[in-house]
Amino acid sequence: MQLKSRHFEAADMAAAVELCHEKGWSDGLPVVPPTAELVAAMLDACALEPDHEVAFIENRQVSVRAEKIAINAVLAGCKPEYMPVIVATVEALADPLYGYHGPGTSTGGAGVLMIVNGPIARELGMNNGHNLFGPGWRANATMGRAVRLIMRNTIGTLPGTLDQSSLGHPGKYSYCIAENEEDSPWSPLHTSRGFKAGQNAVTIMAALGVHQYSNGLSATPEGVLTTACAQMRVSAGTARRPCYAMVFAGEHQAIMKCAGYTREDVKQYVFAHSKISNADLKRMNLKDGALAPGDETSMVDLVETPDDLLVIAAGGKAGVQSCYIPGWGGKDGSQAVTKEIRKP
């Protein structure tokens, strides 16, 4: 296999790691030096030639080729079997609905949230339970990290230059989870987005940080969702978001299942009860202008349609916490995209 990237010499492993830092190829954490052997193993795992174009980022006029994806996957600490997930995610990044340039350059500071569905999540040992967004699982941590390194090293999304994020958030290191399909009260997320349960798929969205809420008082779906809507309502800001993810952990999943509450029920309830008045937005200094007649009854929707809510079952079985994750931009901002994960 003929690799085309430049080669560098280093005296030993420690020197190779330092070289990667000096060249700016790291996210600040230690990396695995991408030797030719390790890169070739990544490419073999997805049966791609080094110069195969996986995606073309239109906004940046950048071709993302398989060899560059493999190099960054090695840097991130991935196993070769993770490559199909990373390749599918890069394909999703290039989708016009995602609109790479906006979330990649905005001061708003979006990360790339990856939600993996299908048998591959179990095969790779992905975490879908306790400490869902936290450390401890190699597959979650390194696949999410590989995507951010590709954005940095191949597409050029560097902090302070292209990436103008004011604050950022930890999900910009890695933001990758699997859905708990086994315990979920609903069919897998990707089946609501045009795929079959037995297929492997990854859904991505340009995502802000995780907003956790607690409700240990309610024994009904409506009670839990009332708490969620109360906190989500403020996120409407001055305009609709393009999408939201709602992640329900174990005890809240059980409440939904016991009541026979479907994913569609959740979406319809949240859409109806998360609206906020223009009057409240003005009182909170989220909208300009003095209060005007009709502001109390003029409402702003959280999202454009109920289908812009991604309803996901994941997280620990104990505890009364769930969360929501706002998408990036206004109503015409970045949309969630789902791509099939193809194994050779």
Beta strands, then each sheet from edge to edge (+ up, - down):
strand 1: 53-57
strand 2: 62-65
strand 3: 111-117
strand 4: 176-178
strand 5: 201-207
strand 6: 211-214
strand 7: 244-248
strand 8: 276-277
strand 9: 299-300
strand 10: 309-313
strand 11: 321-326
strand 12: 337-340
sheet 1: 1+ 2-
sheet 2: 4+ 3+ 5- 12+
sheet 3: 6+ 11- 7+ 10+
sheet 4: 8+ 9-
end
